[in-house]
């Protein structure tokens, strides 16, 4: 296991934030930084969509962030895999 150190070289005490897909952290951060909330700026959260070519990362990220998803079948996840799930 690797430890993270601060600028002084001592071990950090806070837990790292895992922000890779399918964790919705990045979507939440984008919304927070841009003031996007339900009915905010005339763009409700329901108008967002996650477009991706991987069921296990891109589409799951959209589902975890409670936004709509669009699977592109020309990428990582072939249509046969989509039918199986």
Buried (B, 14 or more C-beta within 10 A) or exposed (E): EEEEEEEEEEEEEEEEEEEEBBBBBEBBEEBEEEEBEEEEEEBEBEEBEBEBBBBBBBBBBBBBBEBBBEBEEEEBBEEEBEEEE
